[in-house]
Amino acid sequence: MTQHVRGVVAPGKGERVRIETIVVPDPGPGEAVVKVQACGVCHTDLHYREGGINDDFPFLLGHEAAGVVESVGDGVTEVAPGDYVILNWRAVCGQCRACRRGRPWYCFATHNASQPMTLTDGTALTPALGIGAFAEKTLVAAGQCTKVDPAASPAAAGLLGCGVMAGIGAAINTGNVGRGDAVAVIGCGGVGGAAIAGSRLAGAAKIIAVDVDDRKLEQARSLGATHTINGKTADVVEAVRELTDGNGADVVIEAVGRPETYQQAFYARDLAGTVVLVGVPTPEMKLELPLIDVFGRGGALKSSWYGDCLPSRDFPLLIDLYQQGRLDLDAFVSETIGLDDIEAAFDKMHRGDVLRSVVML
């Protein structure tokens, strides 16, 4: 039996979001209906609203969420009704060449629910990142549900569903930050802040936060940065080198997604150091680097998609660290809001006033 719930819909490119009645079907084979408890407001949701992802309007926004499984379809064994879960947008298939080689975090055939959620007039909705969690309930592939400790706060736990996992994973999984390393993080919003927290978890000795907003630099210190650089007033490359005995950082994480900041990351790393791009560029952006510098400096230039995470492995581990007081996920929750407050949250995010606004349902 279908259910009618409230949800936040982006009706067209650049249009303000609206609260609509969403029709959620019963879960089919391999699917689950999840009662959403909390969902973070991520830049990706704003990109969807602005048409920056694709033009498959209308979108059901929201994807960074935690909740409780309400019902499951045939063949679902990994979760059951009543399970407390974090939603993820990388439900691995187990069959593609990456999965068969034991690298499921690179899965080439991740999947979503087969049935559409709709408006009451039958208009099919495109759920953001296959999730659509700015809604009281949502339909997902069961593999998008990762069971975690139900004692964890939904507002904090849900953030692992996207931005915080992307940043922590960029440091630990992609950058392989190790004990005693020097790390620089360029861009200290939610993802960059999480990269700082991840670097601290990994045992980095020096964590250098780079941003043009002093408010974000102050937040970065609270998350584990040992040094800060304001890119408006300092030469970033030279400042990083000065803080690393003239050598550059072992790992530089670029969490902005712009050619100019990527070049800073490239030249701010030590010889044979690693650059990790986790900031999302736009399609028209181009990067120019002297090929001799790419060759001569050695090391690795990596991209990190979703922090190269495997949700079934990483989410429970990070929740355990949160429960132990070793990972302060609560620090990323700047405010809690309702479904009616999404547009205001977009404005605050655009101004850099928050790390995360979190919708509570």
Beta strands, then each sheet from edge to edge (+ up, - down):
strand 1: 3-10
strand 2: 18-24
strand 3: 31-40
strand 4: 59-60
strand 5: 64-72
strand 6: 84-87
strand 7: 118-119
strand 8: 126-127
strand 9: 137-141
strand 10: 145-147
strand 11: 182-186
strand 12: 206-211
strand 13: 227-230
strand 14: 249-254
strand 15: 269-277
strand 16: 300-303
strand 17: 335-337
strand 18: 357-360
sheet 1: 7+ 2- 1+ 4- 8-
sheet 2: 9+ 3- 5+ 6- 10+
sheet 3: 9+ 3- 18+ 17+
sheet 4: 13+ 12+ 11+ 14+ 15+ 16+
end
